[in-house]
């Protein structure tokens, strides 16, 4: 990679057009992109972000932002994403000599990479999807980064791939004064996240449940049928969608985070955010949860609702659970610094692979034809 005294890696970061980077409220992909930008810029990289026009880059470090849309374009639309990706491609073709590598976070960009003479790294931010997996198989020269081993198992195998768990800046999270009678649910109010189960579990344990999040358009019917009728009880408080500070307040003061997922969660960013607040995660052993949770240290895996209640009343009780140890352990495993270091290794490998391929192609072109 390009050297000028210290390393100045030049990265084109292609995020989504749906949520600004960093996000103001909801936006897991964009949160990770912002953390990555902060870490890369701190290490001397030059990052250009392709994202919604109301983006700035990292949480602490801004970077140049190139946009097709002036503002975020929620709700997600494949056509809007394609416009965004096509704009990014045009910019990259016009300025191809100014970048060493492209790191993409939206799938519509992948077919367009056939026109680029740059190594491409792509991070999967989604559960298993037949069509996307077929698409990945058609573009074997891209380096695919799964965010959990379970996601890679379901969506792979990849000719070039790696697993990199998400990371965040631990200093943006803190311990708080625990409310022993309160548990939390935080996330999209969808069937696969199962907030209705969290309400039932908290009620069975006799605890107050505070819910952060909202239903997206596709979740409206589920919300009306399963969640709204359960919100009227005296032990349930719906906070709506929450920004960073209310989220930290919720997690740092709750006895535990309930994570009764009903799908193969590709990662579960809220789990590490809870851990960094010293809040134990109680989850079903699906998706990435067994990879993310260290039982007895940062949380617990449960078989069913009955066991979740038992865990709340037992080892997750504030009198028994070591929240300082939880935070310290999570900071070691899931820091943004660790994530950035992992990505830099993947970038280096992708760059070297691209150089080797160019050399092989040049040598083949010089060989006499039979």
Residue pairs with C-beta under 8 A, 6 or more apart in sequence:
1 7
1 9
1 100
1 347
1 348
1 351
2 8
2 9
2 10
2 100
6 44
7 43
7 44
7 45
8 44
8 45
8 46
9 40
9 44
9 45
9 46
9 100
9 101
9 344
9 347
10 45
10 46
10 48
10 98
10 99
10 100
10 101
11 40
11 45
11 46
11 47
11 48
11 99
11 100
11 101
11 102
11 103
11 347
12 48
12 50
12 88
12 92
12 99
12 101
12 102
12 103
12 118
13 33
13 36
13 37
13 47
13 48
13 49
13 50
13 51
13 63
13 103
13 105
14 50
14 85
14 88
14 102
14 103
14 104
14 105
14 106
14 109
15 21
15 29
15 30
15 33
15 49
15 50
15 51
15 52
15 55
15 105
15 106
16 29
16 30
16 51
16 52
16 76
16 81
16 84
16 105
16 106
17 51
17 52
17 67
17 68
17 69
17 72
17 73
17 80
17 81
17 83
17 84
18 52
18 72
18 73
18 74
18 75
18 76
18 80
18 81
19 26
19 27
19 29
19 30
19 52
19 72
19 74
20 27
20 30
20 51
20 52
20 54
20 55
20 56
20 72
21 27
21 30
21 33
21 34
21 37
21 49
21 51
21 52
21 55
21 56
21 57
21 65
22 30
22 31
22 33
22 34
22 55
22 56
22 57
22 58
22 59
23 30
23 31
23 34
24 243
25 241
25 242
25 243
26 188
26 213
26 214
26 241
28 125
28 269
29 105
29 125
30 51
30 55
31 168
31 269
32 123
32 125
32 166
32 269
32 339
33 49
33 51
33 105
34 57
34 58
34 59
35 58
35 59
35 167
35 168
35 169
35 336
35 339
35 340
36 58
36 103
36 336
36 339
36 340
36 343
37 47
37 49
37 57
37 58
37 61
37 63
38 57
38 58
38 59
38 60
38 61
38 169
38 336
39 58
39 336
39 337
39 339
39 340
40 47
40 340
40 343
40 344
41 47
41 57
41 58
41 61
41 63
42 61
43 340
43 344
46 63
47 57
47 63
47 64
48 63
48 64
48 65
48 66
48 99
49 55
49 57
49 63
49 64
49 65
49 66
50 65
50 66
50 67
50 84
50 87
50 88
50 91
51 65
51 67
52 67
52 69
52 71
52 72
52 73
53 65
53 67
53 69
53 70
53 71
54 70
54 71
54 72
55 65
55 67
56 62
56 63
56 65
57 63
57 65
59 169
59 172
66 87
66 88
66 91
67 87
68 83
68 84
68 86
68 87
68 88
69 80
69 83
69 84
73 80
73 84
75 216
75 217
78 108
81 106
81 107
81 108
82 108
84 106
84 108
85 106
85 108
85 109
85 112
86 112
88 109
89 109
89 112
89 115
89 116
92 99
92 102
92 116
92 118
93 115
93 116
96 116
96 117
96 118
99 118
100 118
100 119
100 351
101 118
101 119
101 120
101 121
101 347
101 350
101 351
102 113
102 116
102 118
102 119
102 120
102 121
103 120
103 121
103 122
103 123
103 343
103 347
104 110
104 113
104 120
104 121
104 122
104 123
105 122
105 123
105 125
107 122
107 132
107 135
109 122
110 120
110 122
110 135
110 136
110 139
110 142
111 135
111 138
111 139
113 120
113 139
113 142
114 139
118 354
119 143
119 347
119 350
119 351
119 353
119 354
120 141
120 142
120 143
120 350
121 142
121 143
121 145
121 343
121 346
121 347
121 350
122 142
122 143
122 144
122 145
123 145
123 147
123 164
124 132
124 144
124 145
124 146
124 147
124 151
124 155
124 266
125 147
125 266
126 132
126 266
127 151
127 154
127 263
127 264
127 265
127 266
127 287
128 151
128 154
128 155
128 264
129 155
132 155
133 155
136 142
136 144
136 155
136 158
140 159
140 160
141 159
141 160
141 357
142 160
143 158
143 160
143 161
143 162
143 346
143 349
143 350
143 353
144 156
144 158
144 160
144 161
144 162
145 161
145 162
145 163
145 164
145 343
145 346
146 152
146 155
146 156
146 158
146 161
146 162
146 163
146 164
146 266
147 163
147 164
147 165
147 166
147 266
147 267
147 288
148 163
148 165
148 266
148 267
148 287
148 288
148 291
148 292
149 163
149 288
149 291
150 264
150 266
150 287
150 288
150 290
150 291
151 163
151 264
151 266
151 267
151 287
151 288
152 158
152 161
152 163
154 264
160 350
160 353
162 342
162 346
164 339
164 342
164 343
164 346
165 267
165 291
165 292
165 333
165 334
165 339
166 267
166 269
166 272
166 334
166 339
167 272
167 334
167 335
167 336
167 337
167 338
167 339
167 340
168 269
168 272
168 273
168 276
168 334
168 335
168 336
169 335
169 336
170 276
170 327
170 330
170 331
170 335
172 244
172 248
173 248
173 251
173 252
173 273
173 276
173 277
173 327
174 248
174 252
174 277
175 252
175 277
175 278
175 323
175 324
175 327
176 248
176 249
176 251
176 252
176 253
176 277
176 278
177 253
178 252
178 253
178 254
178 255
178 318
178 323
179 208
179 253
179 254
179 255
180 255
180 317
180 318
181 207
181 208
181 255
182 207
182 208
182 209
182 210
182 253
182 254
182 255
183 198
183 202
183 205
183 207
183 208
183 209
183 210
183 254
183 255
183 256
183 257
183 258
183 312
184 209
184 210
184 211
184 212
184 250
184 251
184 254
184 256
184 257
184 258
184 274
184 279
185 195
185 198
185 199
185 209
185 210
185 211
185 212
185 213
185 257
185 258
186 211
186 212
186 213
186 242
186 247
186 250
186 251
186 257
186 270
186 273
186 274
187 193
187 195
187 212
187 213
187 270
188 213
188 214
188 215
188 216
188 219
189 195
189 211
189 213
189 214
189 215
189 219
189 222
189 223
189 227
190 215
190 216
190 218
190 219
190 222
191 219
191 222
191 226
191 262
192 261
192 262
192 263
192 265
193 213
193 261
193 262
194 260
194 261
194 262
195 211
195 213
195 227
196 226
196 227
196 230
197 258
197 260
197 262
197 305
198 209
198 211
198 258
198 260
199 209
199 211
199 227
199 230
199 231
199 233
199 236
200 230
200 305
201 258
201 260
201 305
201 308
201 309
201 312
202 208
202 209
202 235
202 236
202 258
203 209
203 233
203 235
204 305
204 306
204 309
205 308
205 309
205 312
205 313
206 235
207 235
207 255
207 312
208 235
208 236
208 237
209 235
209 236
209 237
209 258
210 237
210 239
210 250
210 254
211 231
211 236
211 237
211 238
211 239
212 239
212 240
212 241
212 242
212 246
212 247
212 250
213 240
213 241
213 242
214 240
214 241
215 222
215 223
215 227
230 236
231 238
239 246
239 250
242 250
247 273
248 273
248 277
251 257
251 273
251 274
251 277
251 279
252 277
252 278
252 279
254 279
255 279
255 312
255 316
255 317
255 318
256 279
256 280
256 281
256 282
256 299
256 311
256 312
256 316
257 270
257 271
257 274
257 279
257 280
257 281
257 282
257 299
258 282
258 308
259 268
259 270
259 271
259 281
259 282
259 283
259 284
259 289
260 283
260 284
260 305
260 308
261 268
261 283
261 284
261 286
261 287
261 289
262 284
262 286
263 286
263 287
264 286
264 287
265 286
265 287
265 288
265 289
266 287
266 288
267 287
267 288
267 292
268 283
268 287
268 288
268 289
268 292
271 281
271 283
271 289
271 292
271 293
271 299
272 292
272 330
272 333
272 334
274 280
274 281
274 299
275 281
275 298
275 299
275 326
275 327
275 329
275 330
275 334
276 327
276 330
276 331
276 334
277 327
278 323
278 324
278 326
278 327
279 323
279 326
280 298
280 299
280 300
280 316
280 321
280 323
280 326
281 289
281 292
281 293
281 298
281 299
281 300
282 299
282 300
282 302
282 308
282 311
282 312
282 316
283 289
283 293
283 299
283 300
283 301
283 302
284 301
284 302
284 303
285 301
285 302
285 303
289 301
290 301
292 298
292 334
293 299
293 300
293 301
294 329
294 333
295 301
296 315
297 325
297 326
297 329
298 326
298 329
298 330
299 316
299 326
300 311
300 315
300 316
302 308
302 311
314 320
315 321
